[in-house]
Amino acid sequence: MSDPTITPALIADHGLSVEEFDKIKSILGREPTYAELGVFSVMWSEHCSYKNSIVLLKTLPREGSCMLAKAGEENAGVVDWGNGLAVVFKIESHNHPSAVEPYQGAATGVGGILRDIFTMGARPIAVLDSLRFGDPNNPRVRYLVDGVVRGVGDYGNCFGVPNIGGETIFEEAYTGNPLVNAMAIGIVRTDKIAKAAASLTGAPVMIIGSKTGRDGIHGATFASEELSEKSEGRRPQVQIGDPFTEKLLLEATLEMIDADLLVGIQDMGAAGITCSCSETAFRGGKGIHIDTARVPVRELGMTPYEILLSESQERMLAIVRPGCQGDVERICQKWQLEAAPIGVVTDSGRFTVDHDGKRQVDIPADSLALGGRVPQYKRAERRPEYLDQLAAFDPLTLPVPNDCGEALKRLLASPNLADKTWVYRQYDQSVRTGTAVGPGMDAGVVRIRKTNTALAAVIDGNGRYCYLNPRRGAQVAVAEAARNLVCVGARPLAVTNCLNFGNPHKPEMYYQFAECVRGMGDACRAFGTPVTGGNVSFYNEDPSRAVFPTPTIGMIGKIEDLALITTADFKEAGDGVALVGATKNELGGSEYLKVIHNAVAGSVPALEFEAELRVQRFVANAIRSGWIRSAHDCSDGGLAVTLFESCLGPDDRLWGLDADLSSGNGNLRPDALLFGEIQSRIVISFELDARERLQAAAASDGVPFWFLGRVASHDRFRLHPYIDESIGGLRAAHLNAFPALMDEVKAATAA
Amino acid sequence: MRVGVVTFPGSNCDYDAYAAFRHVLDYPVEFLWHGDADLHNVDCVILPGGFAFGDYLRAGAIARFSPVMRSVIAFAETGGLVWGICNGFQVLLEAGLLPGAMRRNASMRFACQWVRIKVESTQTPFLLGCRKGQILRMPIAHAEGNYFADEDVLDELEDSGRVVLRYVRADGTPDPRANPNGSRRNIAGIINAQGNVLGMMPHPERAVERILGSDDGLAMFHSLVGAGVVASGVPTQTVKPVERRAQV
């Protein structure tokens, strides 16, 4: 079979512009071969090259005393943990594949991010997931939810990593284009961190793991275009995951790294062999030569083009120490994995590929790799007009609900605030026996074995806020993540992010992106949490609309003493309950506005970094001093929802609450008081005799402290004078709403 | 007493079981390899949770043919202690060391949650240190834990006191609401006729420290370690043997 002729149409099909094609010709000094066109196409796709985002991403704070590798230098961020340990973590999106084939799309999203972690020598200790879908009353959306949750679950469950937290959010903007972001965290001894660099000339290059098939060819390119009616035809570009093989690959990889058999190693994700070879060669300042005919394949007749671009899962590229090839083969045999030598590290600085004695590819590695000569663009920005229109909406002109208890019940049963046990019950949360706090809390916590420390992690986004005010929305997302970590007793350390946006060629979309990056930078600088890396996902649009601009923040923190681990639930009847932080007349962008008044509008809650930090420091100190028994971030759904959530103990225990909101409320509107999502607030509970100490400390720290009332053992949830409901009744509404929605899927599938 | 934990390709709770002995009880324990028929003179073999051989075909269906399993079957038949947890229970069923079979959970979904199980009998070294009627709280995490056997097999298991662990509510009632997977008669764990082989779906090794949410599982580990003195002469039968059934 001869290669197709390279025509303008073929170039366009490869997602390359005329200018980019000219640049390719000038780099090569000739016309590219068909295989080379494919290589450039994937390596210059947004997914691999970050060509439309890197200029702005470089403005993020990327330095910090805790960091062991610079952002982008390795496959994932590396943070010093102390005790000779390092934490490796990263987020990645798998939005487009999940839109077309939810189960495999989500599963391979988890698989991909896990490989990013263990390719560095780190053993994954936790995953988190951030999922966004359209209105769950739409059956297609429920089909996506069902498939994505199964995919996330099945992959991680079989691999053997606990899911310790996440979010599942529903907004119409995600109907055609769901967001599936997965975060993984691993731990490694600092002297065992593996490099993704081919830094030794003459070192054999091996491919390890699954055979290479025709799945996922051009997956990276697919991820870099808008979804359309044609996307269904992209189904074959969705990779197929095999978590069992991934588990074997994990064990083999760690064993090889531990035995010091490798010069470098990189997982194969997007753009498979092409990406791993060119990036490791570039990082090592070397070249790599391979022979695609030596790659173990699943089917006969695969062309070099297909082999180079395949995104078959569960594969690694290993740069082996000379003389250690036999040991690598022995370990792979032990774990029943293929290991084939396919090439060698060269001095040429070029990525060269032969097939059956014929040269197929000969490209300077630096022209393919991020940080090298890949194109970089700063796109045009234009402030979208809708921003001012929506911000002009004044929620305080809306009527106050007659029955705030009923409004609370409706909020608790709304898809975003309803109990999500249905989701995370499908995820193994406790494998590896490290999970101290699992999903559904402010942040997940895993203890680090053989130390007295624990790692806290959270994944958090707020597309609606970012839609209404991109810069502040992104600031709030970071602030909330940090606050969540503080609530469980952790000190925020570092950030990874997943930036989900529309088409960057549209100036309004690029404006949203640029503003969110600026907001994230503002907040990360304020909190001293460097951005260690992440992932950009553009083109999240279907023909009808773009998704809300959604930066997903993954943040990790350190708990210095296991005794400091704190949870959101009340602990004893009679304990005092207080709100730390100021309450204002703010309702913009709230869940309440959407659910009760059907409005996505208004001004995003204000955020002042100094006030936020004061609140966080106060609560951190109170936890360290042993003064408080629970802490819960007060944000989504506002104060009433937050207090309700603190009434939910482990093992189905329910607390009552006697709170008096009639005085000290600054004459706020009842709905703003109960449901406004005012930032920089935390609900705490404490033994009553700690009240004075806490109040005094708050006064001296300049932190507003509002004593609300007491935890009760009765069945009433009282926020006098607005709400007096049965806690059991509220909990039933909260608990049953989501399964009731999703069970319709079962009924529909059965029918 | 020497304890060995088997690692199959795809086992992922092998280290958790190991850690319960090694790090929590400070008790010696070693790993056994699926491809090695030598049991290294251990007195107790643990078949851990996970997805041995990817659970391809059926959970445990391929693992039972491992070289180590040939030895485990012979070992069990001569009274050696064998403890299958989760995937390990599935392997025991496939290997014919325990009767019955596992079906997909009634929900047709993976389920990870806390459950309560009641100790129905202590006539096995794995539960010797527990009280009859004691309720233990620990996690489950499986997609195929819906225990099934013919009614007459179930009757025989019940009559001979071999249903040793049952899903119950906090007050001890084994009603459908306490049943997380549709298991027949709320069965969470059964033993063989001699009491030296236990299969259970819940994960006691995940409930050995307060920080993990429960340390109820320790009672089982203590039972086992304490049983070391009678390791080779398993407590004599108050249970009557049942003839082994063909697979369902």
Interface residues (C-beta under 8 A of the other chain):
Chain A: R150 G153 D154 N157 C158 F159 G160 D242 P243 F244 T245 K247 L248 W335 Q336 T421 Y424 R425 Q426 Y427 D428 Q429 S430 V431 R432 T433 G434 T435 A436 R447 R449 L562 I565 P650 D651 K746
Chain B: P9 G10 N12 C13 Y15 D16 A19 A20 H23 G49 G50 F51 F53 G54 D55 Y56 M108 R109 F110 A111 C112 Q113 W114 R137 P139 A141 A143 H203 E205 R206 V208 E209 I211 L212 G213
